[in-house]
Structure formats: C-alpha cells, structure tokens
Amino acid sequence: MEPDIAQPTLPAVEERTLLLPDLAVEVEEQGQVTVHCHFTAGLADAIRIWPSTFLICRHTGHRSQLLFAEGIPLAPEWLLVPAGREIHFTLLFAGLPRECVLFDLVEEIPDPGGFHANSILRNAMDVYRVGI
C-alpha cells in the first residue's frame, strides 16, 4: 500500500503579468490600432516617442491616444541611432471611429522634428506599416 501523499496547493496569483501574445489578443478584442514604423537615420540621430502622439481622423478630427510603444523609448529617454541605420518599432493606439477612412499619425511636441505620417488609408485589420 502506498502512502497517501497530499498534492501541494499553489498560492493564488492575484496579479497577472501581461505578455506580448496576451496583449495581441486584448488589442484585437478592444479594437485598437497597430502601427509598425521604420526610421532610417541620416546622420547619427537620437529618437524617442512622446505620449502626445495621436492618430487623427481626417473626416471627424477624432484623436486616438497612444497606448503602448515597443522598440522605442518614451520621452524623456532617448535611443541613439547610428548614421544610416534603420530601426523598427511598434505603436498601439486606441481605436478609430468606424467612419474613419483616412488618418494621420502626429507626434505633438514642443520642438520641431516630431514624427508625422500623413494620409494613411484605413484597412479592415487596423494594422499599418509606415516610414517616419
């Protein structure tokens, strides 16, 4: 006869760690917009993204707020990019209104040189690739 060994009980996890695959599922369910960006440095450059970056619908003026950035630091941090080097980063935004067909990506900052991508044509998946 084998001894009766009780199975250990694991403590309940109160806080959930959000991993990228989980984030992708939640993004799809909440109707958010994904913008994959690429940037090529002319001379040596330093870049960052400000939280005051929006998708602005050309028809309604609706502004979708930046929710998450991957591969680029948020201001005030900087990323140094050597001359001629291309980097890729991803930005997630709140959803656009259903009637939006054309929109701009606009980084509103107090200095010149903010990121802009104009006249982005909306698609059914709300996933885009733009050069900055």
C-alpha positions as CSV (number, residue, x, y, z in Angstrom):
1,M,0.0,0.0,0.0
2,E,1.4,3.4,-1.0
3,P,1.4,6.3,1.5
4,D,-1.3,8.9,1.0
5,I,0.7,12.0,-0.2
6,A,-1.2,15.2,-0.4
7,Q,-0.7,17.3,-3.5
8,P,0.8,20.7,-2.7
9,T,-1.5,23.6,-3.3
10,L,-0.2,26.6,-5.2
11,P,-0.9,30.1,-3.9
12,A,-3.5,32.0,-5.9
13,V,-2.0,34.5,-8.3
14,E,-3.5,37.9,-7.6
15,E,-1.7,39.9,-10.3
16,R,-1.5,38.8,-13.9
17,T,1.6,39.5,-16.0
18,L,0.7,40.7,-19.5
19,L,2.8,39.0,-22.1
20,L,3.0,40.1,-25.7
21,P,0.8,37.3,-27.0
22,D,-1.8,38.2,-24.4
23,L,-1.5,41.8,-25.4
24,A,-2.1,40.9,-29.0
25,V,-5.4,39.1,-28.1
26,E,-6.5,42.0,-25.9
27,V,-5.7,44.5,-28.6
28,E,-7.8,42.6,-31.1
29,E,-10.8,42.4,-28.7
30,Q,-10.7,46.1,-27.9
31,G,-10.4,47.3,-31.5
32,Q,-7.1,49.1,-31.1
33,V,-4.8,50.2,-34.0
34,T,-1.3,48.9,-34.5
35,V,1.2,50.9,-36.4
36,H,4.6,49.3,-37.3
37,C,7.1,52.1,-38.0
38,H,10.6,52.2,-39.5
39,F,13.0,55.0,-39.2
40,T,16.3,55.5,-41.0
41,A,18.9,57.8,-39.5
42,G,20.6,60.2,-42.0
43,L,23.4,61.4,-39.7
44,A,23.6,59.9,-36.2
45,D,20.2,60.6,-34.6
46,A,18.5,60.2,-31.3
47,I,14.8,59.4,-31.3
48,R,12.0,58.8,-28.8
49,I,8.2,58.9,-28.9
50,W,6.1,61.3,-26.8
51,P,2.9,60.3,-25.2
52,S,1.3,63.2,-27.1
53,T,1.3,61.1,-30.3
54,F,-2.1,60.6,-31.9
55,L,-3.9,59.1,-34.8
56,I,-6.1,61.9,-36.1
57,C,-9.1,61.0,-38.4
58,R,-9.2,63.3,-41.4
59,H,-13.0,63.2,-41.6
60,T,-14.1,63.6,-37.9
61,G,-11.0,65.1,-36.3
62,H,-11.2,62.2,-33.7
63,R,-7.8,61.7,-31.9
64,S,-6.8,58.2,-30.9
65,Q,-4.3,58.2,-28.0
66,L,-1.1,56.3,-27.9
67,L,-1.4,53.4,-25.5
68,F,1.8,51.4,-25.8
69,A,5.2,51.7,-27.6
70,E,7.6,48.8,-28.2
71,G,11.2,49.2,-29.6
72,I,11.3,53.0,-29.0
73,P,11.7,54.8,-25.6
74,L,9.1,57.2,-24.3
75,A,10.2,60.8,-23.7
76,P,12.3,61.9,-21.9
77,E,14.5,58.8,-22.7
78,W,16.4,58.7,-26.0
79,L,17.5,55.9,-28.4
80,L,20.8,56.7,-30.3
81,V,20.6,55.5,-33.9
82,P,23.9,55.4,-35.9
83,A,24.1,57.1,-39.3
84,G,22.4,55.0,-42.0
85,R,20.9,52.5,-39.5
86,E,17.2,51.6,-39.8
87,I,15.2,50.7,-36.7
88,H,11.7,49.3,-36.4
89,F,9.2,50.0,-33.6
90,T,5.5,49.4,-32.9
91,L,2.9,51.8,-31.6
92,L,-0.5,50.8,-30.3
93,F,-3.4,53.3,-30.3
94,A,-6.9,53.5,-29.1
95,G,-9.4,52.5,-31.8
96,L,-10.5,54.9,-34.6
97,P,-14.2,55.7,-35.2
98,R,-16.0,53.3,-37.6
99,E,-16.5,56.1,-40.2
100,C,-12.8,57.0,-40.3
101,V,-11.3,56.2,-43.8
102,L,-8.1,58.3,-43.8
103,F,-6.0,59.4,-40.8
104,D,-2.6,61.0,-39.9
105,L,-0.1,59.9,-37.3
106,V,1.0,63.0,-35.5
107,E,3.5,63.5,-32.6
108,E,2.7,66.8,-31.0
109,I,5.8,68.1,-29.3
110,P,7.1,71.5,-28.2
111,D,10.2,71.2,-30.5
112,P,10.5,70.8,-34.3
113,G,11.0,67.3,-35.7
114,G,8.0,65.4,-34.4
115,F,7.1,62.2,-36.2
116,H,4.4,62.6,-38.9
117,A,2.8,60.1,-41.3
118,N,0.0,61.7,-43.4
119,S,-2.9,60.3,-45.3
120,I,-2.9,56.7,-44.0
121,L,-5.7,54.8,-45.7
122,R,-7.7,52.7,-43.3
123,N,-7.8,48.9,-43.8
124,A,-10.0,46.2,-42.3
125,M,-7.4,44.9,-39.9
126,D,-6.3,48.3,-38.5
127,V,-2.6,47.2,-38.8
128,Y,-0.3,49.6,-40.7
129,R,3.4,49.9,-41.8
130,V,4.7,53.5,-42.1
131,G,8.0,55.2,-42.7
132,I,8.9,58.0,-40.4
